[in-house]
Amino acid sequence: MRCFLPQVVTSVLILVFLLPIAAQENSTSVLSGNHLAGLTRKALRGDRAAQTQIGVALAKGDGVPKNDSEAIRWFSQAAAQGDPHAEYNLGIMLYQSAGDQQNMAKAVVWFNKASNAGLPEAQFSAACLYKSGLGVPQNLGRALALLREAAIHGFAPAQNNLGKMYANGEGVVRDPVLAVDLFRKSAKQGNATGAFNLGAMYWNGAGVQQDFTKAIYWFQLAVHKQHVGAQRMLGLAYRDGRGVPQDYRTASIWLHKAAEGGDANAQNKLGILYLKGEGLAKDEEQASFWFAKAAEQGDADAQANQASLYQTGHGVPLDLIQAYKWYELSLRGGDTDRRNRLQDLAKIMGDRDVAEAKRMANVWRDAHQESKTQGSESAEKEMQETSRCSECALLPNVP
């Protein structure tokens, strides 16, 4: 699917916060020494705030050995008393514990309870699950309502995700002007993805007058927090001289950062710089290296570029079977510009070689489809690997 560049993206699948109910003194550990003993006595007497704090410490291994099952037990006790922070934390633990639909469904229940108490983190988390259909039937209307509530509370990730839905018309009439306003609110609170998306709106002239200089300003704010998409866009800006003086060397630096961060588009663009010798020494082997990285992620342009190298033997050994395979995959991915090259290859290859290339393409496709399926089934793995989440991390204690 071809999207406008840069594409407005969602910042997170779900933001992981573990929230104790009461403020703590500025110490490195929630549980230590006499404080642990006193907190435990309160928790055993049914003090829900103490139960929540013990659960947080156990979940994070803060001052005590990490113990998820015990953390869930304490959160459950506090949640049973209606503590919204415990309800939310219990939802997080269930979300992370196994990644199956049953636990996802339980997580949604607890997120909804905490959402009803007005906790914006829970509203945001529940919205993410309703939007993606994890643990609950997909419900964009419910997701929008929850994101609006969290955004009203000033929760920056919710403002960004709500802006994304308005920018793309997901479950709501497309409204780029409102999207810009929401991205701006998120960005001004330091949300890197909000800053990137606001830059994207200025870059594309969506909801605002096109202004490359302002786009660069917001991209630069995002790269301060290592936002890979913003690194890529700065690279493209310097390559093309949009909003900044054209500078291939600087372009290559930013594209390299984004490519190292796993951005397939940046990997392909960096490969082109190596192939042309723009901003760095011409190196066909390095070009092939980065084309291959992007091609493995399914980037159709990179697949076609890698196919071209195999077809000509530049940077890689001449291999028409590999060339056909990558052209075939590129075509399936939506790149129709090289259809003639595929047809020309077929004319000079034997039927057996063409059949082998198609078989290899099918093997690649099946392996990558299986990988995507496994990723959607294991939410916990996604949280750990941040494959769908740029800000998923166990954050410090917050009151």
C-alpha positions in Angstrom: 0.0 0.0 0.0 1.5 3.3 -1.1 1.0 6.2 1.4 2.0 9.8 1.1 5.5 10.6 2.3 6.0 11.1 5.2 3.2 9.0 6.4 1.4 10.0 9.6 2.0 7.2 12.1 0.6 6.2 15.4 3.1 6.5 18.3 2.3 3.3 20.2 0.2 0.2 20.2 -0.1 0.6 24.0 1.9 2.8 26.4 3.1 0.9 29.4 2.8 2.8 32.7 2.8 1.2 36.1 1.2 3.7 38.4 1.3 3.7 42.2 -1.6 5.4 43.8 0.3 7.7 46.3 3.3 9.9 46.0 6.5 8.5 47.2 9.6 10.2 48.6 12.4 10.7 46.2 14.2 7.4 46.7 15.6 4.9 44.3 13.4 2.1 45.6 9.7 1.9 46.5 10.4 -1.0 48.9 13.3 -1.0 51.3 14.0 -1.7 54.9 11.5 -0.5 57.4 9.4 1.0 54.7 8.8 -2.4 53.2 7.7 -3.8 56.5 5.3 -1.0 57.1 3.9 -1.1 53.6 3.4 -4.8 53.9 1.5 -4.5 57.2 -0.8 -1.9 55.6 -1.3 -4.1 52.5 -2.2 -7.1 54.6 -4.8 -5.0 56.5 -6.4 -4.2 53.1 -4.9 -0.8 52.3 -5.4 -0.6 48.6 -2.7 2.1 48.1 -0.1 0.0 49.8 -1.2 -3.1 47.8 -0.8 -1.1 44.6 2.7 0.1 45.5 3.9 -3.4 46.4 2.5 -4.6 43.1 4.4 -1.9 41.2 7.7 -2.7 43.0 7.3 -6.5 42.3 6.4 -5.9 38.7 9.5 -3.7 38.2 11.9 -5.5 40.5 12.3 -2.2 42.4 13.9 -3.0 45.7 12.6 -6.5 45.7 13.1 -9.5 43.3 10.9 -9.1 40.3 7.8 -11.4 40.6 5.0 -10.9 38.1 2.6 -13.5 39.7 2.9 -11.8 43.1 2.5 -8.4 41.4 -0.7 -9.6 39.8 -1.9 -10.9 43.2 -1.5 -7.6 44.9 -2.9 -5.6 42.0 -5.9 -7.9 42.0 -6.6 -7.3 45.7 -6.4 -3.5 45.2 -8.4 -3.7 42.0 -11.2 -5.7 43.8 -11.5 -2.6 46.1 -12.0 -0.4 43.1 -8.6 1.2 43.0 -8.3 2.6 39.4 -4.4 2.6 39.4 -4.5 -1.1 40.4 -7.1 -1.8 37.8 -4.9 -0.2 35.1 -1.8 -2.0 36.3 -3.6 -5.3 36.4 -4.6 -4.7 32.8 -1.0 -4.0 31.9 0.2 -7.2 33.6 -2.5 -9.3 31.9 -1.6 -7.7 28.5 2.0 -8.6 29.0 1.7 -12.0 30.7 0.9 -14.3 27.8 -0.3 -12.3 24.8 -3.3 -14.6 24.1 -6.8 -13.4 23.3 -8.1 -14.5 26.7 -5.7 -12.4 28.6 -6.2 -9.5 26.2 -9.9 -9.7 26.8 -9.3 -9.6 30.6 -6.9 -6.6 30.1 -9.7 -4.7 28.2 -12.1 -5.3 31.1 -9.6 -3.8 33.7 -8.6 -0.9 31.3 -12.3 -0.1 30.9 -12.8 0.0 34.7 -9.9 2.3 35.2 -11.1 4.4 32.2 -14.5 4.9 33.8 -12.6 6.3 36.8 -11.0 8.9 34.5 -7.5 7.5 34.2 -6.1 8.8 30.9 -3.4 6.1 30.6 -6.2 3.5 30.8 -8.4 5.3 28.4 -5.5 5.4 25.9 -4.6 1.7 26.4 -8.2 0.6 26.0 -8.5 2.7 22.9 -5.4 1.0 21.4 -6.9 -2.4 21.9 -10.3 -1.4 20.5 -8.7 0.2 17.5 -6.5 -2.9 16.7 -9.2 -5.5 17.7 -6.9 -7.2 20.3 -8.9 -9.0 23.0 -12.1 -7.3 21.8 -13.9 -6.8 18.5 -12.5 -3.9 16.6 -14.6 -0.8 17.5 -13.2 2.5 16.0 -16.1 4.4 17.6 -15.2 3.3 21.1 -11.5 3.9 20.4 -12.3 7.4 19.3 -14.4 8.1 22.4 -11.7 6.9 24.7 -8.9 8.8 22.9 -11.0 12.0 23.1 -11.4 11.6 26.9 -7.6 11.0 27.3 -6.8 13.9 25.0 -9.0 16.2 27.0 -6.9 15.2 30.0 -3.9 16.4 28.1 -2.4 12.9 27.6 0.1 13.5 24.7 0.1 10.0 23.2 -3.7 10.1 23.0 -3.6 13.5 21.4 -1.2 12.1 18.8 -3.2 8.9 18.1 -6.5 10.9 17.9 -4.8 13.3 15.4 -3.7 10.3 13.4 -7.3 9.0 13.1 -8.5 12.4 12.0 -5.6 12.8 9.5 -6.4 9.4 7.9 -10.1 9.4 8.3 -10.2 6.3 10.5 -13.7 5.8 11.9 -14.3 9.5 11.5 -14.7 12.1 8.8 -11.2 13.1 7.7 -10.3 16.5 9.2 -6.6 17.4 8.6 -7.0 20.8 10.3 -8.1 19.2 13.6 -5.4 16.6 13.2 -2.8 19.4 13.0 -4.2 20.9 16.2 -4.0 17.6 18.0 -0.4 16.9 16.7 0.7 20.3 17.8 -0.7 19.8 21.4 1.1 16.5 21.6 4.3 17.8 20.1 4.4 20.7 22.5 4.4 18.3 25.4 7.5 16.6 24.0 5.9 13.7 22.2 8.3 12.7 19.5 5.7 11.0 17.2 3.4 14.0 17.6 6.3 16.3 16.5 7.0 14.0 13.6 3.4 13.9 12.5 3.1 17.7 12.7 6.2 17.9 10.6 4.6 15.5 8.1 1.5 17.7 7.8 3.6 20.8 7.1 5.7 18.7 4.6 2.6 17.6 2.7 0.6 20.8 3.2 -2.2 18.8 4.8 -4.4 21.0 7.2 -1.8 23.7 7.0 0.0 25.6 4.2 2.9 23.6 2.9 6.1 24.9 4.7 9.2 22.8 4.5 11.1 25.1 6.9 8.4 24.4 9.6 8.4 20.7 8.8 12.2 20.6 9.4 11.7 22.4 12.7 9.4 19.7 14.0 11.4 16.9 12.5 14.5 18.2 14.3 12.6 18.2 17.6 11.6 14.6 17.0 15.2 13.5 16.2 16.3 14.7 19.6 14.3 11.7 20.9 15.8 9.4 18.3 12.7 9.2 16.2 13.7 7.1 13.2 11.1 8.5 10.8 12.2 12.0 11.5 15.8 11.0 10.9 14.8 9.7 7.5 12.9 12.9 6.6 15.8 15.1 7.5 17.9 12.9 5.2 15.5 13.3 2.4 15.2 17.1 3.0 19.0 17.5 2.7 19.1 15.2 -0.3 16.5 17.3 -2.1 17.2 20.7 -0.7 13.8 21.2 0.8 13.7 23.5 3.8 17.5 23.3 4.1 20.4 23.8 1.6 21.0 20.6 -0.5 23.8 18.6 1.1 24.3 15.0 0.1 26.8 14.3 2.8 24.5 15.4 5.6 21.7 13.5 3.8 23.7 10.3 4.0 24.4 10.8 7.7 20.7 11.1 8.6 19.6 8.3 6.2 22.3 6.1 7.8 21.0 6.8 11.3 17.4 5.9 10.2 18.6 2.9 8.2 20.5 1.6 11.3 17.2 2.1 13.2 15.5 -0.3 10.8 13.6 2.1 8.6 13.1 0.3 5.3 12.5 3.4 3.3 15.7 5.0 4.6 17.7 1.7 3.9 16.6 1.8 0.3 17.3 5.5 -0.1 20.8 5.0 1.5 21.4 2.2 -0.9 20.7 4.5 -3.8 23.2 7.1 -2.5 25.8 4.4 -2.3 24.9 3.2 -5.8 25.2 6.7 -7.3 28.1 7.9 -5.0 26.2 10.9 -3.8 27.5 12.2 -0.4 29.7 9.2 0.1 32.1 7.0 -2.0 30.3 4.9 -4.6 30.1 1.3 -3.3 27.8 -1.2 -5.1 28.3 -3.8 -2.4 27.1 -1.4 0.3 24.2 -0.5 -2.0 23.3 -4.1 -2.2 23.6 -4.5 1.5 21.1 -1.8 2.3 18.8 -2.8 -0.6 18.7 -6.3 0.9 17.9 -5.0 4.4 14.9 -3.1 3.0 13.9 -5.8 0.6 13.6 -8.3 3.5 11.2 -5.9 5.2 9.0 -5.9 2.1 9.9 -2.6 0.5 8.9 -3.0 -3.1 11.3 -0.4 -4.4 14.3 -2.0 -2.6 13.2 -5.4 -3.9 13.3 -4.0 -7.5 16.7 -2.3 -6.9 18.2 -5.5 -5.5 16.8 -7.4 -8.5 18.5 -5.0 -10.8 21.9 -5.6 -9.1 21.4 -9.4 -9.5 20.4 -8.9 -13.1 23.6 -6.9 -13.9 26.0 -8.5 -11.4 26.8 -5.2 -9.7 27.6 -5.5 -6.0 26.5 -9.1 -6.1 27.2 -12.1 -8.3 25.2 -12.3 -11.5 22.1 -14.4 -10.7 19.0 -14.3 -12.9 17.0 -16.5 -10.7 17.5 -14.2 -7.7 16.8 -11.2 -10.0 13.5 -12.8 -11.1 12.6 -13.6 -7.6 13.0 -10.1 -6.3 11.3 -8.5 -9.4 8.4 -10.9 -8.8 8.1 -9.9 -5.1 8.4 -6.2 -6.0 5.6 -6.6 -8.5 3.4 -8.3 -5.9 4.2 -5.5 -3.5 2.8 -2.9 -5.9 5.8 -1.8 -7.9 4.5 -2.1 -11.5 7.2 0.1 -13.0 9.6 -2.9 -13.6 7.0 -5.3 -15.0 8.8 -5.1 -18.4 12.1 -6.2 -16.8 10.4 -9.3 -15.4 9.0 -10.1 -18.8 12.4 -9.6 -20.4 14.1 -11.9 -17.9 11.5 -14.6 -18.6 12.4 -14.5 -22.3 16.1 -15.3 -21.6 15.6 -17.7 -18.7 14.6 -21.3 -19.1 11.2 -22.5 -17.9 12.8 -24.4 -15.1 14.7 -21.4 -13.8 11.6 -19.2 -13.9 9.7 -21.9 -12.0 12.5 -22.0 -9.4 12.5 -18.2 -9.0 8.7 -18.2 -8.5 9.0 -21.0 -6.0 11.6 -19.0 -4.0 9.4 -16.0 -4.1 6.5 -18.0 -2.7 8.7 -19.4 0.0 9.8 -15.8 1.0 6.2 -14.6 0.9 4.9 -17.5 3.1 7.7 -17.1 5.6 7.0 -13.4 6.0 3.3 -13.9 6.2 3.8 -16.4 9.0 6.1 -14.0 10.8 3.4 -11.3 10.7 0.8 -13.7 12.0 3.0 -14.8 14.9 3.7 -11.1 15.7 0.0 -10.3 15.9 -0.6 -13.3 18.2 2.1 -12.4 20.7 1.5 -8.9 22.1 4.0 -9.4 24.8 6.7 -10.1 22.2 5.7 -7.0 20.3 6.0 -5.0 23.5 9.5 -6.3 24.2 10.8 -6.0 20.6 9.0 -2.7 20.0 8.1 -3.9 16.6 4.8 -2.0 16.7 5.5 0.3 19.5 8.1 3.1 19.7 7.6 4.1 23.3 6.7 0.8 25.0 8.9 0.6 28.1 8.4 0.1 31.8 8.5 3.7 33.0 9.7 5.0 36.3 7.3 5.2 39.3 4.9 8.2 39.0 2.5 9.3 41.7 
